Amino acid sequence: MNTLFEFVRLICAKMQIVSDLFWEFPTNLDSYSSIPILGRLPFSILLLIGSGIYFSISLKFIQLKSIGKAISILLKRKVIKQGLSPMSSFLLSTAMRVGPGNIVGVTGAVSTGGPGALFWMWISAFFGMAISYVEATLSQIFKVKKGDQYLGGFSYYGKALVKNSVVFGTFLSSMYILYAFLILPSQAFNTVSSVGEIFSLFYGSPIASDSTIYVIASIVLVVLLMISIFGGIKFIVKQTNRLVPIMAVTYILITFLIICLNWDRIPYFFYSVFVEAFKPEAVFGGSFGIVLSNGIKRGLMSNEAGQGTVTMAAATAETNHPCEQGYVQAFGVFIDTIVICSLTGFVVVMARVWQTDGAVEWFNMGKFSRFTASVNELLPHLTVHFIANIVISLCFGLFAFTTLIGLVSFAEICANLISQKQVFINFLRVVSISLVSFGLICNLAGLDLSVLWNISDLANILLIYTNLPLLYIGFKYVKKAKVHYEQENHEKFTSEVLGINTLTWG
């Protein structure tokens, strides 16, 4: 097993080199990096933000209407004959969007780029909402039927937009399946680690990685995943319908309560965020480019707008019009980044541990430990610390678990474009369980699985470069759909409105 671990480390290290080339280009060129501010922003970030600005202007800032429209669509009662309800589809996408990164990612962005990173995170989310609207609307336009379900996403609209190419559709599906497989071990690691955090709090000392508690937690996790995965997409949706509201509301409430208990620090939060967005402290690097890059990248990596990685959920909904799911998914970006990520940012910034005697120790902690240390700084009593850390660790575990089942369900949707044979689907399910088990074994062996994120970073950037051009190709259909949706006569939508024929809309 040690030989296998070393092999994985070696492969991941090589992948990191390739990943950095894609993610950092052209900031890794001296001639470009010497340019003030711009030299800190890689092409990938400029492409995502530029696309968000372009789509926002072209759609007349559709994100300003999305919150009200989305809430109206989500609360509307309707009989579902095929696929999922808009609410179930929204919760399925939220299961994927809201993950451990909403805690550790934001904490890392603030501790690297300073409070000002949050300002640029909000900017990236605002424009990301427009990108998500385009992705989701395309997913609805080109979705297909399978039994009583709808399937779709970036591999499906990619296939349709590129001359209905089976080869290209298979390539895109394979890319996402690879992406999911690479992330599964890390998310399994995160899920069971949260259990260890909870028991460590009860015992008052860290739990050994090979303890019986971790073994039992790992077995339970594998069993729960097997039940969920082999239960099919609709069974997974039932789990996300239950778990996502619980984890999201619980986390929102606990962080909101912490903020309210420290209401006198709120002015400092807004002052530091807005001032340091342009004039960062030296302790965080002292560079405007560092703040800008950290904030934008964290926002885009959290809400996943432009990656195509949550478009599968948008296609599963039964809607009266493709644009409805566009509004819903844009709202999902708002909830993920503007609400949940911001609450994490409030806690970290208001605690301002970097201004205390424990600053050096805080910077040397892991990202999750930095967050809990910030929570402890804001709470008045050890008993309250204990309760808050238990709840936050539980939320962290749920974030990771729902991301796990979201990854598997979306991979299965993509797999159906390659082959709908049950043998193939079951094979992918078995591979998923095996990769989850590998992550759990690494945890029991006391290893750090962070190296696997190197490969997932590479998969992320490849998906971005593949998906964004498709959005530009299909944007003409999104604009036509939007014009039709906004007509006062509310004629029934068919693909004739777009000047094409689709498998679902006639």
KOLRO-101298 format. One line per field, with one value per residue (C-alpha): residue number from 1; residue in three letters; x, y, z. Coordinates in nm, 2 decimals. Example, Ala and Ser with C-alpha at 12.3 -4.5 7.8 and 13.67 -1.06 7.14 Angstrom:
<nodes>
i <- 1|2
aa <- ALA|SER
east <- 1.23|1.37
north <- -0.45|-0.11
up <- 0.78|0.71
</nodes>
This chain:
<nodes>
i <- 1|2|3|4|5|6|7|8|9|10|11|12|13|14|15|16|17|18|19|20|21|22|23|24|25|26|27|28|29|30|31|32|33|34|35|36|37|38|39|40|41|42|43|44|45|46|47|48|49|50|51|52|53|54|55|56|57|58|59|60|61|62|63|64|65|66|67|68|69|70|71|72|73|74|75|76|77|78|79|80|81|82|83|84|85|86|87|88|89|90|91|92|93|94|95|96|97|98|99|100|101|102|103|104|105|106|107|108|109|110|111|112|113|114|115|116|117|118|119|120|121|122|123|124|125|126|127|128|129|130|131|132|133|134|135|136|137|138|139|140|141|142|143|144|145|146|147|148|149|150|151|152|153|154|155|156|157|158|159|160|161|162|163|164|165|166|167|168|169|170|171|172|173|174|175|176|177|178|179|180|181|182|183|184|185|186|187|188|189|190|191|192|193|194|195|196|197|198|199|200|201|202|203|204|205|206|207|208|209|210|211|212|213|214|215|216|217|218|219|220|221|222|223|224|225|226|227|228|229|230|231|232|233|234|235|236|237|238|239|240|241|242|243|244|245|246|247|248|249|250|251|252|253|254|255|256|257|258|259|260|261|262|263|264|265|266|267|268|269|270|271|272|273|274|275|276|277|278|279|280|281|282|283|284|285|286|287|288|289|290|291|292|293|294|295|296|297|298|299|300|301|302|303|304|305|306|307|308|309|310|311|312|313|314|315|316|317|318|319|320|321|322|323|324|325|326|327|328|329|330|331|332|333|334|335|336|337|338|339|340|341|342|343|344|345|346|347|348|349|350|351|352|353|354|355|356|357|358|359|360|361|362|363|364|365|366|367|368|369|370|371|372|373|374|375|376|377|378|379|380|381|382|383|384|385|386|387|388|389|390|391|392|393|394|395|396|397|398|399|400|401|402|403|404|405|406|407|408|409|410|411|412|413|414|415|416|417|418|419|420|421|422|423|424|425|426|427|428|429|430|431|432|433|434|435|436|437|438|439|440|441|442|443|444|445|446|447|448|449|450|451|452|453|454|455|456|457|458|459|460|461|462|463|464|465|466|467|468|469|470|471|472|473|474|475|476|477|478|479|480|481|482|483|484|485|486|487|488|489|490|491|492|493|494|495|496|497|498|499|500|501|502|503|504|505|506
aa <- MET|ASN|THR|LEU|PHE|GLU|PHE|VAL|ARG|LEU|ILE|CYS|ALA|LYS|MET|GLN|ILE|VAL|SER|ASP|LEU|PHE|TRP|GLU|PHE|PRO|THR|ASN|LEU|ASP|SER|TYR|SER|SER|ILE|PRO|ILE|LEU|GLY|ARG|LEU|PRO|PHE|SER|ILE|LEU|LEU|LEU|ILE|GLY|SER|GLY|ILE|TYR|PHE|SER|ILE|SER|LEU|LYS|PHE|ILE|GLN|LEU|LYS|SER|ILE|GLY|LYS|ALA|ILE|SER|ILE|LEU|LEU|LYS|ARG|LYS|VAL|ILE|LYS|GLN|GLY|LEU|SER|PRO|MET|SER|SER|PHE|LEU|LEU|SER|THR|ALA|MET|ARG|VAL|GLY|PRO|GLY|ASN|ILE|VAL|GLY|VAL|THR|GLY|ALA|VAL|SER|THR|GLY|GLY|PRO|GLY|ALA|LEU|PHE|TRP|MET|TRP|ILE|SER|ALA|PHE|PHE|GLY|MET|ALA|ILE|SER|TYR|VAL|GLU|ALA|THR|LEU|SER|GLN|ILE|PHE|LYS|VAL|LYS|LYS|GLY|ASP|GLN|TYR|LEU|GLY|GLY|PHE|SER|TYR|TYR|GLY|LYS|ALA|LEU|VAL|LYS|ASN|SER|VAL|VAL|PHE|GLY|THR|PHE|LEU|SER|SER|MET|TYR|ILE|LEU|TYR|ALA|PHE|LEU|ILE|LEU|PRO|SER|GLN|ALA|PHE|ASN|THR|VAL|SER|SER|VAL|GLY|GLU|ILE|PHE|SER|LEU|PHE|TYR|GLY|SER|PRO|ILE|ALA|SER|ASP|SER|THR|ILE|TYR|VAL|ILE|ALA|SER|ILE|VAL|LEU|VAL|VAL|LEU|LEU|MET|ILE|SER|ILE|PHE|GLY|GLY|ILE|LYS|PHE|ILE|VAL|LYS|GLN|THR|ASN|ARG|LEU|VAL|PRO|ILE|MET|ALA|VAL|THR|TYR|ILE|LEU|ILE|THR|PHE|LEU|ILE|ILE|CYS|LEU|ASN|TRP|ASP|ARG|ILE|PRO|TYR|PHE|PHE|TYR|SER|VAL|PHE|VAL|GLU|ALA|PHE|LYS|PRO|GLU|ALA|VAL|PHE|GLY|GLY|SER|PHE|GLY|ILE|VAL|LEU|SER|ASN|GLY|ILE|LYS|ARG|GLY|LEU|MET|SER|ASN|GLU|ALA|GLY|GLN|GLY|THR|VAL|THR|MET|ALA|ALA|ALA|THR|ALA|GLU|THR|ASN|HIS|PRO|CYS|GLU|GLN|GLY|TYR|VAL|GLN|ALA|PHE|GLY|VAL|PHE|ILE|ASP|THR|ILE|VAL|ILE|CYS|SER|LEU|THR|GLY|PHE|VAL|VAL|VAL|MET|ALA|ARG|VAL|TRP|GLN|THR|ASP|GLY|ALA|VAL|GLU|TRP|PHE|ASN|MET|GLY|LYS|PHE|SER|ARG|PHE|THR|ALA|SER|VAL|ASN|GLU|LEU|LEU|PRO|HIS|LEU|THR|VAL|HIS|PHE|ILE|ALA|ASN|ILE|VAL|ILE|SER|LEU|CYS|PHE|GLY|LEU|PHE|ALA|PHE|THR|THR|LEU|ILE|GLY|LEU|VAL|SER|PHE|ALA|GLU|ILE|CYS|ALA|ASN|LEU|ILE|SER|GLN|LYS|GLN|VAL|PHE|ILE|ASN|PHE|LEU|ARG|VAL|VAL|SER|ILE|SER|LEU|VAL|SER|PHE|GLY|LEU|ILE|CYS|ASN|LEU|ALA|GLY|LEU|ASP|LEU|SER|VAL|LEU|TRP|ASN|ILE|SER|ASP|LEU|ALA|ASN|ILE|LEU|LEU|ILE|TYR|THR|ASN|LEU|PRO|LEU|LEU|TYR|ILE|GLY|PHE|LYS|TYR|VAL|LYS|LYS|ALA|LYS|VAL|HIS|TYR|GLU|GLN|GLU|ASN|HIS|GLU|LYS|PHE|THR|SER|GLU|VAL|LEU|GLY|ILE|ASN|THR|LEU|THR|TRP|GLY
east <- 0.00|0.29|0.41|0.07|0.07|0.41|0.30|0.00|0.22|0.45|0.17|0.01|0.34|0.38|0.02|0.07|0.34|0.09|-0.19|0.02|0.10|-0.27|-0.38|-0.10|-0.04|0.08|0.17|0.45|0.61|0.84|0.73|0.36|0.41|0.60|0.28|0.12|-0.20|-0.28|0.04|-0.11|-0.42|-0.39|-0.57|-0.82|-0.94|-0.96|-1.15|-1.41|-1.45|-1.46|-1.72|-1.93|-1.91|-2.00|-2.29|-2.41|-2.42|-2.57|-2.85|-2.90|-2.77|-3.01|-2.87|-3.05|-3.38|-3.27|-3.34|-3.70|-3.77|-3.60|-3.78|-4.11|-4.03|-3.90|-4.21|-4.46|-4.65|-4.69|-4.75|-4.43|-4.48|-4.12|-3.79|-3.75|-3.92|-3.72|-3.67|-3.52|-3.30|-3.19|-3.10|-2.91|-2.70|-2.65|-2.53|-2.24|-2.18|-2.18|-1.89|-1.59|-1.45|-1.72|-1.53|-1.17|-1.15|-1.28|-1.06|-0.76|-0.85|-0.88|-0.56|-0.36|-0.52|-0.66|-1.02|-1.03|-1.04|-1.40|-1.49|-1.35|-1.52|-1.85|-1.76|-1.68|-2.00|-2.21|-2.07|-2.07|-2.45|-2.48|-2.25|-2.46|-2.78|-2.64|-2.51|-2.84|-3.06|-2.85|-2.88|-3.25|-3.27|-3.07|-3.18|-3.30|-3.55|-3.46|-3.76|-3.92|-3.60|-3.44|-3.06|-2.84|-2.56|-2.24|-2.16|-2.51|-2.53|-2.16|-2.25|-2.56|-2.37|-2.07|-2.26|-2.42|-2.08|-2.10|-1.72|-1.71|-2.00|-1.82|-1.50|-1.69|-1.86|-1.53|-1.37|-1.64|-1.63|-1.25|-1.30|-1.54|-1.32|-1.03|-1.22|-1.40|-1.11|-1.05|-1.42|-1.44|-1.13|-1.30|-1.62|-1.47|-1.22|-1.51|-1.62|-1.27|-1.30|-1.62|-1.49|-1.17|-1.38|-1.56|-1.23|-1.04|-0.75|-0.69|-0.81|-0.55|-0.60|-0.61|-0.86|-1.17|-1.38|-1.23|-1.27|-1.64|-1.70|-1.54|-1.75|-2.07|-1.98|-1.92|-2.25|-2.44|-2.28|-2.36|-2.72|-2.74|-2.54|-2.71|-3.05|-3.02|-3.04|-3.39|-3.29|-2.99|-3.22|-3.43|-3.11|-3.01|-3.37|-3.33|-2.96|-2.90|-3.16|-3.04|-2.67|-2.72|-2.97|-2.77|-2.45|-2.62|-2.79|-2.47|-2.25|-2.53|-2.56|-2.19|-2.20|-2.49|-2.31|-2.03|-2.24|-2.00|-1.73|-1.95|-1.84|-1.48|-1.57|-1.71|-1.43|-1.15|-1.31|-1.37|-1.05|-0.82|-0.97|-0.76|-0.50|-0.41|-0.20|0.16|0.08|-0.12|0.14|0.07|-0.02|-0.34|-0.29|-0.27|-0.60|-0.77|-0.65|-0.74|-1.09|-1.18|-1.04|-1.21|-1.55|-1.53|-1.40|-1.68|-1.98|-1.83|-1.99|-1.83|-1.69|-2.00|-1.97|-2.32|-2.50|-2.63|-2.86|-3.01|-3.12|-3.30|-3.58|-3.92|-3.99|-4.23|-3.95|-3.57|-3.50|-3.67|-3.38|-3.14|-3.28|-3.28|-2.92|-2.81|-2.98|-2.77|-2.45|-2.59|-2.67|-2.33|-2.10|-2.29|-2.46|-2.27|-1.91|-1.97|-2.08|-1.75|-1.57|-1.76|-1.64|-1.27|-1.25|-1.43|-1.22|-0.90|-0.68|-0.38|-0.39|-0.36|-0.07|-0.17|-0.12|0.19|0.03|-0.30|-0.12|0.06|-0.27|-0.47|-0.75|-1.03|-0.84|-0.80|-1.17|-1.25|-0.99|-1.17|-1.50|-1.34|-1.21|-1.56|-1.74|-1.74|-1.72|-1.55|-1.88|-2.01|-1.68|-1.75|-2.11|-2.02|-1.73|-1.94|-2.21|-1.95|-1.77|-2.10|-2.18|-1.83|-1.89|-2.23|-2.09|-1.83|-2.09|-2.34|-2.06|-1.98|-2.32|-2.35|-2.03|-2.15|-2.50|-2.36|-2.10|-2.38|-2.57|-2.26|-2.21|-2.55|-2.43|-2.16|-2.37|-2.71|-2.63|-2.68|-2.36|-2.16|-2.35|-2.29|-1.92|-1.89|-2.07|-1.83|-1.53|-1.67|-1.70|-1.35|-1.21|-1.40|-1.26|-0.91|-0.96|-1.07|-0.77|-0.54|-0.71|-0.67|-0.30|-0.26|-0.17|-0.25|-0.47|-0.42|-0.20|-0.50|-0.63|-0.35|-0.51|-0.86|-0.72|-0.60|-0.94|-1.11|-0.91|-0.95|-1.33|-1.33|-1.13|-1.37|-1.70|-1.67|-1.63|-1.95|-2.14|-2.04|-2.15|-2.48|-2.54|-2.76|-3.01|-3.01|-3.08|-3.37|-3.51|-3.48|-3.67|-3.94|-3.97|-4.01|-4.30|-4.62|-4.84|-4.65|-4.68|-4.58|-4.21|-4.09|-3.76|-3.91|-3.85|-3.48|-3.49|-3.38|-3.52|-3.44|-3.52|-3.73|-3.88|-4.01
north <- 0.00|0.24|0.18|0.28|0.60|0.70|0.63|0.86|1.13|1.11|1.13|1.42|1.61|1.58|1.68|1.99|2.11|2.08|2.23|2.53|2.59|2.61|2.80|3.05|3.12|3.38|3.50|3.25|3.46|3.74|3.99|3.95|3.92|4.25|4.44|4.61|4.44|4.27|4.07|3.89|3.77|3.46|3.42|3.18|3.43|3.71|3.48|3.39|3.75|3.88|3.63|3.73|4.09|4.02|3.80|4.05|4.34|4.13|4.00|4.35|4.24|3.95|3.87|4.18|4.01|3.65|3.65|3.75|3.54|3.23|3.25|3.28|2.97|2.77|2.83|2.77|2.45|2.23|1.86|1.70|1.45|1.41|1.48|1.68|1.98|2.31|2.30|1.95|2.04|2.36|2.15|1.90|2.17|2.33|2.00|2.03|2.40|2.42|2.22|2.23|2.51|2.74|2.72|2.63|2.80|3.14|3.12|3.05|3.34|3.59|3.46|3.49|3.80|3.97|4.09|4.28|3.94|3.92|4.23|4.07|3.74|3.93|4.09|3.75|3.60|3.89|3.83|3.45|3.46|3.57|3.28|3.03|3.17|3.09|2.74|2.64|2.77|2.58|2.27|2.30|2.36|2.05|1.81|1.47|1.22|0.88|0.70|0.94|1.15|1.43|1.42|1.70|1.93|2.06|1.73|1.72|2.08|2.05|1.75|1.93|2.25|2.08|1.92|1.67|1.50|1.18|1.18|1.53|1.45|1.14|1.34|1.60|1.33|1.15|1.47|1.52|1.16|1.19|1.51|1.35|1.04|1.26|1.46|1.17|1.05|1.40|1.46|1.12|1.22|1.54|1.37|1.12|1.38|1.59|1.29|1.28|1.65|1.60|1.31|1.50|1.78|1.54|1.37|1.70|1.57|1.46|1.12|0.89|0.84|0.46|0.46|0.25|0.56|0.64|0.27|0.27|0.61|0.49|0.17|0.37|0.62|0.35|0.18|0.51|0.59|0.24|0.28|0.63|0.55|0.22|0.38|0.59|0.96|1.00|0.83|1.07|1.36|1.25|1.27|1.61|1.74|1.64|1.72|2.04|2.25|2.11|2.18|2.52|2.66|2.52|2.68|3.01|3.02|2.94|3.19|3.46|3.41|3.45|3.77|3.91|3.84|4.06|4.32|4.59|4.45|4.47|4.82|4.70|4.42|4.65|4.90|4.64|4.47|4.78|4.96|4.66|4.56|4.84|4.90|4.57|4.53|4.42|4.11|3.97|4.03|4.40|4.36|4.47|4.19|3.93|4.05|4.07|3.73|3.55|3.69|3.63|3.28|3.18|3.31|3.14|2.81|2.81|2.87|2.69|2.92|2.86|2.52|2.33|2.11|2.18|2.21|1.85|1.95|2.23|1.98|1.75|1.99|1.99|2.35|2.54|2.74|2.69|3.03|2.94|2.72|2.99|3.22|2.94|2.85|3.21|3.23|2.93|3.13|3.40|3.16|2.99|3.29|3.61|3.43|3.13|3.22|3.58|3.45|3.25|3.57|3.77|3.53|3.53|3.90|4.01|3.78|3.94|3.68|3.82|4.12|3.91|3.75|3.42|3.55|3.34|3.03|3.10|3.14|2.81|2.62|2.43|2.63|2.46|2.51|2.88|2.91|2.74|2.95|3.26|3.12|3.08|3.43|3.56|3.35|3.43|3.10|2.76|2.58|2.79|2.72|2.35|2.37|2.59|2.38|2.06|2.22|2.37|2.03|1.86|2.11|2.07|1.69|1.74|1.98|1.71|1.43|1.60|1.70|1.33|1.22|1.52|1.42|1.06|1.16|1.41|1.15|0.91|1.16|1.22|0.84|0.80|1.00|0.74|0.43|0.37|0.00|-0.08|-0.28|0.03|0.25|-0.01|-0.03|0.34|0.32|0.05|0.26|0.55|0.34|0.21|0.57|0.67|0.37|0.47|0.82|0.66|0.42|0.72|0.89|0.58|0.57|0.92|1.06|1.41|1.38|1.74|1.63|1.49|1.84|1.91|1.67|1.81|2.16|2.04|1.89|2.22|2.43|2.19|2.20|2.58|2.60|2.34|2.48|2.85|2.84|2.63|2.91|3.16|2.92|2.86|3.21|3.30|3.04|3.18|3.53|3.41|3.21|3.51|3.74|3.47|3.44|3.81|3.84|3.94|3.69|3.39|3.16|2.80|2.75|2.52|2.48|2.65|2.97|2.91|2.80|2.44|2.11|1.96|1.62|1.76|2.09|1.96
up <- 0.00|0.07|-0.28|-0.41|-0.20|-0.32|-0.68|-0.63|-0.48|-0.78|-1.04|-0.85|-0.84|-1.21|-1.27|-1.05|-1.30|-1.59|-1.38|-1.29|-1.66|-1.74|-1.44|-1.41|-1.78|-1.87|-1.51|-1.53|-1.81|-1.68|-1.95|-1.85|-1.47|-1.47|-1.57|-1.27|-1.14|-1.47|-1.44|-1.13|-1.32|-1.53|-1.86|-1.71|-1.46|-1.72|-1.95|-1.68|-1.56|-1.92|-2.01|-1.71|-1.81|-2.17|-2.09|-1.82|-2.07|-2.35|-2.12|-1.97|-1.63|-1.60|-1.25|-1.11|-1.18|-1.10|-0.72|-0.74|-1.05|-0.90|-0.57|-0.75|-0.97|-0.67|-0.46|-0.75|-0.70|-1.01|-1.09|-1.21|-1.48|-1.60|-1.43|-1.11|-0.97|-1.00|-0.63|-0.63|-0.92|-0.73|-0.42|-0.62|-0.77|-0.43|-0.30|-0.54|-0.51|-0.14|-0.02|0.22|0.00|0.14|0.47|0.40|0.06|0.19|0.50|0.28|0.05|0.34|0.52|0.19|0.03|0.33|0.39|0.06|-0.12|-0.01|-0.22|-0.53|-0.45|-0.46|-0.79|-0.94|-0.81|-0.96|-1.30|-1.25|-1.21|-1.57|-1.68|-1.48|-1.64|-1.99|-1.88|-1.73|-2.01|-2.26|-2.04|-2.05|-2.43|-2.52|-2.24|-2.34|-2.19|-2.04|-1.90|-1.65|-1.61|-1.80|-1.86|-1.98|-1.90|-2.07|-2.25|-2.40|-2.52|-2.63|-2.85|-2.99|-3.06|-3.24|-3.53|-3.29|-3.26|-3.07|-3.03|-2.88|-2.65|-2.53|-2.48|-2.26|-2.06|-2.01|-1.89|-1.62|-1.51|-1.47|-1.28|-1.04|-0.99|-0.90|-0.64|-0.47|-0.25|-0.12|-0.03|0.13|0.33|0.43|0.53|0.77|0.90|1.03|1.23|1.39|1.46|1.65|1.86|1.93|2.07|2.30|2.41|2.44|2.23|1.87|1.77|1.62|1.24|1.28|1.57|1.59|1.55|1.21|1.10|1.20|1.04|0.72|0.70|0.77|0.50|0.24|0.33|0.30|-0.03|-0.17|-0.07|-0.23|-0.55|-0.63|-0.55|-0.87|-0.94|-0.80|-0.47|-0.45|-0.51|-0.21|0.00|-0.12|-0.07|0.30|0.36|0.17|0.36|0.69|0.63|0.46|0.72|1.01|0.89|0.81|1.15|1.35|1.16|1.17|1.55|1.59|1.38|1.59|1.91|1.78|1.61|1.73|1.50|1.19|1.09|1.11|0.87|0.60|0.65|0.62|0.32|0.11|0.21|0.18|-0.15|-0.29|-0.02|0.14|0.46|0.43|0.65|0.36|0.09|0.05|-0.32|-0.48|-0.74|-0.47|-0.32|-0.66|-0.78|-0.45|-0.43|-0.79|-0.80|-0.47|-0.59|-0.92|-0.78|-0.52|-0.73|-1.03|-1.29|-1.62|-1.54|-1.65|-1.34|-1.21|-1.55|-1.52|-1.23|-1.44|-1.71|-1.47|-1.40|-1.56|-1.66|-1.88|-2.03|-2.05|-1.90|-1.57|-1.48|-1.59|-1.32|-1.06|-1.12|-1.12|-0.78|-0.68|-0.74|-0.51|-0.23|-0.25|-0.27|-0.17|0.13|0.25|0.16|0.29|0.63|0.65|0.56|0.83|1.10|0.98|0.93|1.24|1.46|1.31|1.48|1.27|1.51|1.82|2.00|1.83|1.48|1.39|1.52|1.33|1.00|1.06|1.11|0.86|0.69|0.88|1.21|1.12|1.09|1.42|1.59|1.45|1.58|1.93|1.92|1.87|2.13|2.50|2.68|2.64|2.65|2.37|2.18|2.21|2.09|1.79|1.68|1.70|1.48|1.23|1.21|1.14|0.87|0.72|0.70|0.54|0.29|0.19|0.19|-0.03|-0.27|-0.29|-0.39|-0.62|-0.80|-0.84|-0.97|-1.22|-1.34|-1.39|-1.60|-1.82|-1.84|-2.00|-2.30|-2.35|-2.29|-2.12|-2.05|-1.69|-1.68|-1.77|-1.52|-1.24|-1.33|-1.28|-0.95|-0.83|-0.94|-0.74|-0.43|-0.48|-0.50|-0.20|-0.01|-0.13|0.02|0.35|0.36|0.31|0.61|0.82|0.72|0.84|0.50|0.36|0.06|-0.05|-0.33|-0.51|-0.55|-0.79|-1.04|-0.98|-1.04|-1.38|-1.45|-1.34|-1.58|-1.87|-1.82|-1.81|-2.14|-2.29|-2.16|-2.21|-2.59|-2.60|-2.41|-2.68|-2.96|-2.80|-2.67|-2.97|-2.86|-2.50|-2.62|-2.84|-2.55|-2.32|-2.57|-2.59|-2.21|-2.16|-2.42|-2.26|-2.45|-2.29|-2.59|-2.53|-2.59|-2.86|-3.03|-3.34|-3.14|-3.17|-3.53|-3.45|-3.36|-3.02|-2.87|-2.58|-2.69|-3.03
</nodes>
